[in-house]
Amino acid sequence: MDFRKTIKELAGKYLDETVEIRRHIHKYPELSFREFETSKYVQEILTGYGIPFKAGYVKTGIVARIEGKDPTGKVIALRADMDALPIQEETGLEFQSVNDGVMHACGHDAHTAALLGAARILNETKDEWNGTVLLVFQPGEEVDPGGARLMLQEGIFDDITPDLVIGQHVLPEMQTGHVGFKSGMYMASGDEVHITIHGKGGHAAMPHMLTDTVLIASQVIVNLQQIASRFVPAGIPVVLSFGKVVAEGATNIIPEKVRISGTFRIMNEEWREKAKEKIRDIVNSTAESMGATAEIDIKDGYPVVFNNIEATRKAVSAARSYLGDENVEEMDIRMTAEDFGFYSREYPSVFYRFGVKRDDRETGRLHTSLFNLNEKALETASGTLAAIAFDLLKNG
């Protein structure tokens, strides 16, 4: 059996159905941890394919299982996220979201549809490979604490431990038909930093009689820039950005407190913890030196996404064999975060991108109201995912 040829034929054969699945999910998007109808729909499709599953993880999550001719072999888990974003869609598509203020603007509809497409292919070829494939349909990737973390806590792999977890994600800048990989550190951790500066407010015309919380908050932001420029080693990518400053005073009133919120991202888990302690030290010392006090709340977000080096090498080889060398790209690191990091922290993992760029019109950026992917990419996504799993199960 030429499995690559067979998978390509099946991916093409079922493309229309995969597109139909994607359009249905796109039309009826649901926010994180509320994917009840989406989950029911996925369960109906799995039932139709004859693939057994267990549902109800974190209420809407699903784990299905396909066993090869000898299920005692390697175990590979394939993961897709199902949640949408709180965005009002403006694409004008005939299958545009009917749920006001909710849109699949990050491609999770495509991820879920592609995983179902890959599941059908693998289920039809299961007599040709050994081992077990787990299909993880996950809720809540877009918001803390992350559906991946919660599904793992609920024991989705307690009965059967995966040798490898694989996930994929749309990339609007990449040509449709292409995929991209990055071995090792790929995506940053993502933590929220919330700071409140407390002081004695008062009339802005008499600064000597008060504590200028606005000035102190500004100095805190400036001083914290040394986290990236002076504290973390230069070879470790790091970002500390503040996008929200709330000082509810007036033109002539200094408020008693100022709130600052931002994001901290880094590519190294050891320095992630060290830097958070340094953030606390800088904030407290700055506030104290200027006569104020500070509250600091750092909410732990998603960990670093680390692609297992050997598994990524094998996945790249499988993708090249399936798509051709010219259609497999080497990716750069990304400072965005993904809760797939919870899987990669616990198990050997590979997380890669597939291109969804349109030729006929603007694709739009992720997390925007105009994001509109090229549905031909679903053939690449379902086929490549199945081909990688098939190759690793058949050849190790």
Stockholm file with secondary structure:
# STOCKHOLM 1.0

chainA/1-396         MDFRKTIKELAGKYLDETVEIRRHIHKYPELSFREFETSKYVQEILTGYGIPFKAGYVKTGIVARIEGKDPTGKVIALRADMDALPIQEETGLEFQSVNDGVMHACGHDAHTAALLGAARILNETKDEWNGTVLLVFQPGEEVDPGGARLMLQEGIFDDITPDLVIGQHVLPEMQTGHVGFKSGMYMASGDEVHITIHGKGGHAAMPHMLTDTVLIASQVIVNLQQIASRFVPAGIPVVLSFGKVVAEGATNIIPEKVRISGTFRIMNEEWREKAKEKIRDIVNSTAESMGATAEIDIKDGYPVVFNNIEATRKAVSAARSYLGDENVEEMDIRMTAEDFGFYSREYPSVFYRFGVKRDDRETGRLHTSLFNLNEKALETASGTLAAIAFDLLKNG
#=GR chainA/1-396 SS CCHHHHHHHHHHHTHHHHHHHHHHHHHSCCBTTCCHHHHHHHHHHHHHHTCCEEEEETTTEEEEEEECSSTTSCEEEEEEECCBBSCCCCSCCTTCCCSTTCBCCSSHHHHHHHHHHHHHHHHHTGGGCCSEEEEEEECCCSSTTCHHHHHHHTTTTSSSCCSEEEEEEEEEEEETTCEEECCEEEECCEEEEEEEEECCCEETTCGGGSCCHHHHHHHHHHHHTHIIIIISCTTSCEEEEEEEEECCCBTTEECSEEEEEEEEEESCHHHHHHHHHHHHHHHHHHHHHTTCEEEEEEEEEECCEEECHHHHHHHHHHHHHHHCGGGEEECCCBCSCCTTHHHHHHSCEEEEEEEEECSSSCCCCTTSTTCCCCTTHHHHHHHHHHHHHHHHHHHC
#=GC SS_cons         CCHHHHHHHHHHHTHHHHHHHHHHHHHSCCBTTCCHHHHHHHHHHHHHHTCCEEEEETTTEEEEEEECSSTTSCEEEEEEECCBBSCCCCSCCTTCCCSTTCBCCSSHHHHHHHHHHHHHHHHHTGGGCCSEEEEEEECCCSSTTCHHHHHHHTTTTSSSCCSEEEEEEEEEEEETTCEEECCEEEECCEEEEEEEEECCCEETTCGGGSCCHHHHHHHHHHHHTHIIIIISCTTSCEEEEEEEEECCCBTTEECSEEEEEEEEEESCHHHHHHHHHHHHHHHHHHHHHTTCEEEEEEEEEECCEEECHHHHHHHHHHHHHHHCGGGEEECCCBCSCCTTHHHHHHSCEEEEEEEEECSSSCCCCTTSTTCCCCTTHHHHHHHHHHHHHHHHHHHC
//
